[in-house]
Structures are given as C-alpha cells and as structure tokens.
Amino acid sequence: MKNTLIIAYKDLNLNSRVTRILDQFEELKFKNTVVSLGNPQNYKQFKNTNFIELKYNPKLYKLISFLNFFVKKIRHSDFQKKNLNKKLKKKKIHKSKIQIFRNFFLTLFLKALYKLNISIYSEFAKKVQTTVTGNFDLIFAHDMYALIAASKFLNSQNYFIYDAVELPHDGRNHSGFLFKNKILKKLRELEESDEKKIMQKANCITTVSNGLAHQLKKINRKVLILRNYKKYRRVYKVKDNIRDLLKIKKKEILLLYLNSIKKDEGIDKIIDILDFIPLNFKFACLGPVIEKDYFELLKRKVKKKNLKERCFFIKVVRMDHMINFISTADIGIIPRINSYLNHKYSLPNRVFEFIAARIPILCNNLPDLSKFVETNKLGLTFDVNNKSDIVQKLLEISKHKNNFKNNIDKHFKHNNWKNEFNKLKRTLI
C-alpha cells in the first residue's frame, strides 16, 4: 500500500480535480493524507484518507501593514527630507547610489524574511511541515502554490507529481500581477525562483492541454496531459435547476457563462451582442466575482441596455450539485480573451462541465480550446472581437443544438475521468 501526500493551497469545496484524483487513489488502495485550505463537503466518504484543513492568516500581511505605516511616516516627515537634501549636497552623493544601497539592504532584509518562512507560501509550507508527519511514497502538489510545501517531503525514494493546471508565473500568476506592494512582490519573486527549481525535480508534471504541455517541457520534459474530464454519469433534470430558477420558458434559448467574473473572460462581449439576436435568447452568468469593478460595470451595462429580463447573474452553487443544475441550459459559452499564455493555451474546467451536462459549446477561437471543440464536434467557435461572427455562430449552434448534444454524449462515453486517469495510473503502478 502506497502512502501518498496531496497538498493543495485551495479550498477543495471549489476544486473537483483533486477529489477526482483522490477517488482514483482510493480505488488503488493508496493510504492518503490530504492537506488543503478546506475539506471537500463529501470528505467522510473517503475511507483511506486523512484530511487536514489548514486555516490561518499569513503573518506577512500584518508585517507589511506595519512596514507601510513606518515608511509612510518617514516619507512624510519634512524634517527628514530637509536633512537628506543637506547631506546629499554636502557629500555630493548621487541619488542613484542611494537607491542602489537601499535596494541592496532591502534584498538582504527580504531574504532574511524568506528564510524565516514569513512569505505567504513558505509560511504555508512550514505549517504543513509541522502538521504532517511520516514518510510518503508519492507526493502530489496541486498547482504552483503547493510546490514549496511539497519540497519539504521530497527524498530520493519518493515519486513527485506536480499538477500544473496552469503555467506557473504567467499572467495572473505572475508576481507583478499578484502584488503591487514592492515588498510582497519581491518576496513572491524569491518564492518563484525556488518553485522553478522544485519543478525540475518532478518525476511527472501533469497538465490539461497540448499547448500548456509544450510550454512546461521547457522546464521539465516529463509532462503528461491529464484533461479535466468528469466521471461518466447520466444527467437528470432536478427540481432545483438553472432554467426553473430563472423562469426560462421552453421555447427560449438559455446561453450560459460558467466561470469567474473578471475582465479577461470577455463577458461584456456577449452582453454587447444581445441587442442583435432574437429576444428569446437569454444569458446567464454563474461564477464567483473576482473583479468587483468589472462586475459593477457589467451590471451598469445591463441596466443601460435595458436587459434585466434577458441577462442574469447567479450565485455560485455547490460543486456536487453543479452538473444537474446547469444541464437545462441550451448553450455553454466561453468568450475567454487571448490575454496571456495561460489563456491562449487553456482548456478550462468549464469545457468538461459542459460536456458532463451535455451542453453544446460555443467558444472563442483560442488554439487548444477551438481545436478540441471542433475536432470532437462538441460545438462551434467564433472570433470574440467580431460581433457579427459571434451572432452568426450563436444562431447556427442554436439550430443544431440537438445534434451537438448527441455528439457530446457519444464523446463522453469514451472520454471520461476513469479513462483519462488510466494514463497517470500506468506511471504509478
């Protein structure tokens, strides 16, 4: 029996990939320890698994608040400014030299903080290390934020899997995007440097698309594509479903966006074309609000265009209830913008939720996404920057939605999580 350690810096109530992997590990009779920021709702059904839920507020934020206050006081001190100017004139020291010294000492200070596990993910790693005991045959790190924690348990005997569902340090995962605060950004850069070294040690990197695999092979050649297919199940119309919730009539077409609400997902592009399609088309957005300003912009746009009866925003539903809840939608839309590599080469989880719910897919023509949808005849693709193309493809897919539903059902019977996991299983046994 293999002892496995799974680490995820995420709430597993919002992440079905880890729980699906855990299901398969249980079938293989592995003894599992799972560390995360939140146990899945159905965690009691796992018989060979010990769940450890870590909830804490990183010390770093308190430290940064103090430092910011301290620095602000110094900068706003007239006395300090006058003295500094006098010294600069007397000693004729160029300001750039002052900056070099300042950066040098700041770097030393940040490295000391990092060694003391005060950065966000090194602190998480330390907490995992002090909470978890024992030796493990298999270490599974889900996403880049679990890498430093996973490294604390690596040795020459165990097998290490890094589950890279996205490219590390790209787009929204880049230190410059994550943190505007200079100290937080610099600390994150130190973490990134360590994470790159840890990735190179992986016996296997799993990812979700060909494009991402190609990019990850620049770091480590041992890459396996493990797409996010769901378990094969029939769908049933339940009383609590999206269509009944929104009171959508049988002859009306329900278009569903299923993802986080943020600007680079292109939701506004779809709202903009509602004026150009028949009134029986309704549009629903289901997902957590990541960018509040963008969400407010969308609501203002809906109000201005008088679309309150055609455009809806729905609260997030439980993961174990999701597929049946959305299955009464007619078309699933993915207008994701090609804004960075993680978007360009993405094959998002929503694709596989639409497949599981037997919903035809209409998506932007991103390389991996469009190829996957078109090759498997799951739906149609469009150019997100071309309104007439979106309208044309939307009308076309609505006419042939039953054909696409049949194609999706056939595809799902042969391409589901059990079959997909067999690729990883062969490397573990």
C-alpha positions in Angstrom: 0.0 0.0 0.0 1.5 3.4 -1.1 1.5 6.3 1.3 0.6 9.5 -0.6 0.6 13.1 0.4 -1.6 15.5 -1.5 -1.0 19.2 -1.0 -3.4 21.9 -2.3 -3.3 25.6 -1.4 -7.0 25.7 -2.2 -10.4 25.1 -0.7 -11.4 21.6 -2.0 -15.0 22.6 -1.9 -14.2 24.6 -5.0 -11.8 22.1 -6.7 -13.2 18.9 -8.0 -10.0 17.8 -9.8 -8.2 17.0 -6.6 -11.1 15.0 -5.2 -11.4 13.0 -8.5 -7.7 12.2 -8.3 -8.3 11.2 -4.7 -11.1 8.9 -5.7 -8.8 7.0 -8.0 -6.1 6.8 -5.4 -8.6 5.2 -3.1 -9.5 2.6 -5.8 -5.8 1.8 -6.0 -5.8 1.2 -2.2 -3.4 4.1 -1.5 -3.3 5.5 2.0 -3.7 9.2 1.6 -3.0 12.3 3.5 -4.6 15.5 2.1 -3.6 19.0 3.3 -5.7 21.9 1.9 -7.4 25.2 2.9 -10.8 23.5 3.1 -12.0 19.9 3.2 -14.4 18.8 0.4 -18.0 18.5 1.5 -18.1 14.8 1.0 -14.7 14.1 2.7 -16.3 11.5 5.0 -16.9 9.1 2.1 -13.1 8.6 1.7 -12.1 5.6 3.8 -8.3 5.5 3.3 -7.7 9.3 3.6 -6.8 11.6 6.4 -7.9 15.2 5.7 -6.0 18.1 7.3 -7.6 21.5 6.9 -5.3 24.4 7.5 -6.9 27.8 8.1 -4.7 30.8 9.0 -4.0 34.4 8.3 -0.5 34.8 6.9 1.8 36.8 9.2 3.1 38.7 6.2 0.1 40.9 5.8 0.4 42.2 9.4 4.1 42.8 8.9 3.5 44.7 5.6 0.9 46.8 7.3 3.4 47.8 10.0 6.2 48.5 7.4 3.9 50.5 5.2 2.9 52.7 8.2 6.5 53.1 9.2 7.7 54.0 5.7 4.8 56.4 5.2 5.7 58.3 8.4 9.3 58.7 7.3 8.4 59.9 3.8 6.0 62.5 5.1 8.5 63.9 7.6 9.6 67.3 6.4 12.5 67.3 8.8 13.7 64.0 7.4 13.5 65.3 3.8 15.4 68.6 4.6 18.2 66.7 6.4 18.5 64.2 3.5 18.8 67.1 1.0 21.5 68.8 3.0 23.5 65.6 3.3 23.3 65.0 -0.4 24.6 68.5 -1.2 27.5 68.3 1.3 28.7 64.8 0.3 27.7 65.2 -3.3 26.3 61.6 -3.3 24.2 60.9 -6.4 20.6 59.8 -5.7 21.0 56.7 -7.8 23.7 55.4 -5.4 21.4 55.9 -2.5 18.8 53.8 -4.5 21.4 51.0 -5.0 22.3 50.8 -1.3 18.6 50.9 -0.5 17.8 48.0 -2.9 20.8 46.0 -1.6 19.7 46.2 2.0 16.1 45.6 1.1 17.1 42.4 -0.8 19.1 41.2 2.3 16.1 42.0 4.5 13.7 40.2 2.3 15.9 37.1 2.0 16.1 37.0 5.8 12.2 37.2 6.0 12.0 34.4 3.4 14.4 32.2 5.4 12.3 32.8 8.4 9.2 31.5 6.5 7.4 34.8 6.6 6.5 34.9 2.9 3.0 33.6 2.1 3.7 30.2 0.6 6.9 29.5 2.6 4.8 30.1 5.8 2.2 27.7 4.4 5.0 25.1 3.7 6.3 25.5 7.3 2.7 24.9 8.7 2.3 21.8 6.5 5.8 20.5 7.6 4.9 20.9 11.3 1.4 19.4 10.9 2.2 16.4 8.8 4.4 13.6 9.9 5.6 10.3 8.3 7.3 9.2 5.1 5.5 9.1 1.8 5.9 7.1 -1.4 4.1 9.6 -3.5 4.0 13.4 -3.2 1.3 15.2 -5.2 1.4 19.0 -5.4 -1.7 20.6 -6.9 -0.8 23.9 -8.6 2.4 26.0 -8.0 1.4 27.4 -4.6 1.8 23.9 -3.1 5.4 23.4 -4.5 7.4 24.8 -1.6 5.4 22.7 0.9 5.8 19.6 -1.2 9.6 20.1 -1.4 9.8 19.7 2.4 8.9 16.0 2.0 11.0 15.1 -1.1 13.7 12.5 -1.0 15.4 10.1 -3.4 12.9 7.4 -2.7 9.5 9.0 -3.3 7.7 9.8 -6.6 6.9 13.5 -7.1 3.9 14.7 -9.2 3.4 18.5 -9.9 -0.2 19.1 -11.1 0.2 22.2 -13.3 -3.3 23.1 -14.4 -1.9 26.4 -15.5 1.6 27.8 -16.4 3.3 28.9 -13.3 4.3 32.6 -13.1 2.3 33.7 -16.1 -0.5 36.2 -16.4 -2.5 36.3 -13.2 0.1 34.0 -11.6 2.9 36.5 -12.1 4.3 38.3 -9.1 3.8 41.7 -10.8 0.1 40.9 -11.2 -0.4 39.3 -7.8 1.2 42.1 -5.8 1.5 45.8 -6.3 3.3 46.2 -2.9 7.1 46.2 -3.6 7.9 44.0 -0.6 5.2 41.5 -1.3 6.3 41.4 -5.0 10.0 40.9 -4.1 9.1 38.1 -1.7 7.0 36.4 -4.3 9.9 36.6 -6.7 12.1 34.7 -4.2 9.3 32.0 -4.0 9.1 31.9 -7.8 12.9 31.2 -8.0 12.6 28.3 -5.6 9.4 26.9 -7.3 11.3 26.7 -10.7 14.0 24.6 -9.1 11.4 22.3 -7.4 9.5 21.8 -10.8 12.7 20.5 -12.3 12.8 17.7 -9.6 9.3 16.4 -10.5 9.1 12.8 -11.8 6.0 13.8 -13.7 4.2 17.1 -14.4 0.5 16.8 -15.3 -1.4 19.4 -17.2 -4.6 19.9 -19.2 -3.7 20.8 -22.8 -1.1 20.3 -25.6 -0.2 24.0 -25.6 0.5 24.1 -21.8 2.4 20.8 -22.1 4.7 22.3 -24.8 5.4 25.3 -22.6 6.0 23.2 -19.5 8.5 21.0 -21.3 10.8 24.0 -21.3 11.1 23.4 -17.5 10.8 19.6 -17.3 10.5 17.1 -20.2 8.4 14.7 -18.2 4.9 16.1 -18.9 1.7 14.1 -19.1 -1.6 15.6 -20.3 -4.4 14.8 -17.9 -7.5 16.6 -19.0 -10.3 17.6 -16.6 -13.0 15.2 -17.7 -15.7 14.4 -15.1 -16.9 10.9 -14.1 -19.3 9.5 -16.6 -22.9 9.9 -15.4 -26.3 10.4 -16.9 -27.8 13.8 -16.2 -31.2 14.3 -14.6 -33.5 17.2 -14.5 -33.7 18.2 -10.9 -36.3 20.5 -9.3 -33.6 23.0 -8.4 -32.2 23.8 -11.9 -31.0 26.9 -13.6 -33.9 27.1 -16.1 -36.6 26.9 -13.4 -34.7 29.3 -11.1 -34.7 32.0 -13.9 -38.2 31.1 -15.1 -36.9 30.4 -18.7 -39.7 29.2 -21.0 -39.4 26.0 -23.1 -39.1 28.0 -26.4 -36.5 30.3 -25.0 -32.7 29.7 -25.5 -30.6 29.8 -22.4 -27.0 30.8 -23.0 -24.7 30.0 -20.0 -21.4 31.5 -19.0 -19.8 29.4 -16.3 -16.6 30.8 -14.8 -15.2 33.6 -12.6 -16.4 37.1 -13.3 -13.3 39.1 -14.4 -12.4 41.3 -17.4 -10.2 38.9 -19.3 -13.1 36.3 -19.6 -14.9 38.6 -22.2 -18.4 38.6 -20.6 -19.0 42.1 -21.8 -18.6 41.0 -25.4 -21.6 38.7 -25.0 -23.8 41.3 -23.3 -23.0 43.6 -26.2 -24.4 41.3 -28.8 -27.7 40.6 -27.0 -29.3 43.6 -28.9 -28.5 41.8 -32.2 -30.1 38.4 -31.5 -33.8 37.4 -31.1 -35.5 38.3 -27.8 -36.0 34.7 -26.9 -32.2 34.3 -26.2 -31.4 34.7 -22.5 -27.9 35.0 -21.0 -26.9 33.7 -17.5 -23.5 34.2 -15.7 -22.7 31.7 -13.0 -19.4 32.1 -11.1 -17.6 33.9 -8.3 -16.9 37.6 -8.6 -13.1 38.1 -8.8 -13.1 41.7 -10.0 -15.8 43.8 -8.3 -15.2 46.9 -10.5 -15.8 44.8 -13.6 -18.9 43.2 -12.1 -20.3 46.6 -11.4 -19.5 47.7 -15.0 -21.4 44.6 -16.3 -24.4 45.4 -14.2 -24.4 49.1 -15.4 -24.2 47.9 -19.0 -27.2 45.5 -18.4 -29.2 48.4 -16.8 -28.3 50.9 -19.6 -29.3 48.5 -22.3 -32.5 47.5 -20.5 -31.6 43.8 -20.4 -32.7 42.9 -16.9 -35.2 40.4 -18.3 -32.5 38.8 -20.6 -29.3 38.9 -18.6 -28.8 37.3 -15.2 -26.1 36.9 -12.6 -26.4 33.8 -10.4 -24.7 32.9 -7.1 -22.3 30.0 -7.0 -23.8 26.6 -6.5 -22.2 23.5 -4.8 -19.8 21.6 -6.9 -21.6 18.2 -6.3 -24.8 19.8 -7.5 -23.4 21.8 -10.4 -23.8 19.4 -13.4 -27.5 18.6 -12.9 -28.2 22.2 -12.0 -26.8 23.6 -15.3 -28.0 20.7 -17.6 -31.1 22.6 -18.6 -29.1 25.3 -20.3 -29.1 25.2 -24.1 -25.6 26.5 -25.0 -22.4 26.9 -22.9 -20.3 29.9 -24.0 -16.6 30.6 -23.3 -15.6 34.1 -24.6 -12.2 33.9 -22.9 -9.7 36.6 -24.2 -6.3 35.7 -25.5 -4.6 38.0 -23.0 -1.6 35.8 -21.9 -0.2 32.3 -22.3 -2.5 30.6 -19.7 -5.5 31.9 -21.7 -4.1 31.2 -25.1 -3.4 27.6 -24.4 -6.2 27.0 -21.9 -8.6 24.1 -21.9 -10.7 25.3 -19.0 -12.5 23.2 -16.5 -15.8 24.6 -17.8 -15.4 22.7 -21.0 -15.7 19.5 -19.2 -18.5 20.6 -17.0 -20.5 21.5 -20.2 -19.6 18.0 -21.6 -20.8 16.3 -18.4 -24.0 18.3 -18.6 -24.4 17.6 -22.4 -24.4 21.3 -23.3 -23.2 22.3 -26.8 -20.1 24.6 -26.5 -19.6 28.0 -28.2 -16.1 29.4 -27.6 -13.5 31.9 -28.7 -11.0 30.6 -31.2 -8.1 30.0 -28.8 -5.7 27.4 -30.2 -6.2 24.4 -27.9 -9.8 25.2 -27.0 -11.1 25.6 -30.5 -9.2 22.6 -31.8 -10.7 20.4 -29.0 -14.2 21.7 -29.6 -14.1 21.4 -33.4 -12.2 18.1 -33.7 -14.7 16.4 -31.3 -17.7 18.1 -32.8 -18.8 19.5 -29.4 -19.9 22.9 -30.8 -18.6 25.9 -32.7 -16.0 28.6 -32.4 -16.0 32.4 -33.0 -13.8 35.4 -33.1 -14.5 37.2 -29.8 -13.6 40.6 -31.3 -16.1 40.2 -34.2 -19.7 40.9 -33.2 -21.2 39.6 -36.4 -19.2 36.4 -36.1 -20.5 35.8 -32.6 -24.1 36.4 -33.6 -23.8 34.2 -36.7 -22.3 31.2 -34.7 -24.8 31.7 -31.9 -27.7 31.4 -34.3 -26.2 28.5 -36.1 -25.4 26.4 -32.9 -29.0 27.1 -31.6 -30.4 25.5 -34.8 -28.3 22.3 -34.4 -28.0 22.0 -30.6 -29.6 18.6 -30.5 -27.0 17.2 -33.0 -24.3 18.6 -30.8 -25.9 17.1 -27.7 -25.8 13.7 -29.3 -22.1 14.1 -30.3 -21.2 15.2 -26.8 -22.9 12.2 -25.2 -21.1 9.8 -27.6 -17.8 11.6 -26.9 -18.3 11.5 -23.1 -18.9 7.7 -23.0 -15.4 7.1 -24.4 -13.7 10.1 -22.9 -14.3 10.5 -19.2 -12.3 10.7 -16.0 -11.8 7.0 -15.5 -10.3 6.6 -18.9 -8.2 9.7 -18.6 -6.8 8.8 -15.2 -5.5 5.5 -16.7 -2.7 7.5 -18.4 -1.4 8.5 -14.9 -2.2 5.1 -13.4 0.3 3.5 -15.8 3.1 5.6 -14.4 2.2 4.8 -10.8 1.9 1.0 -10.9 
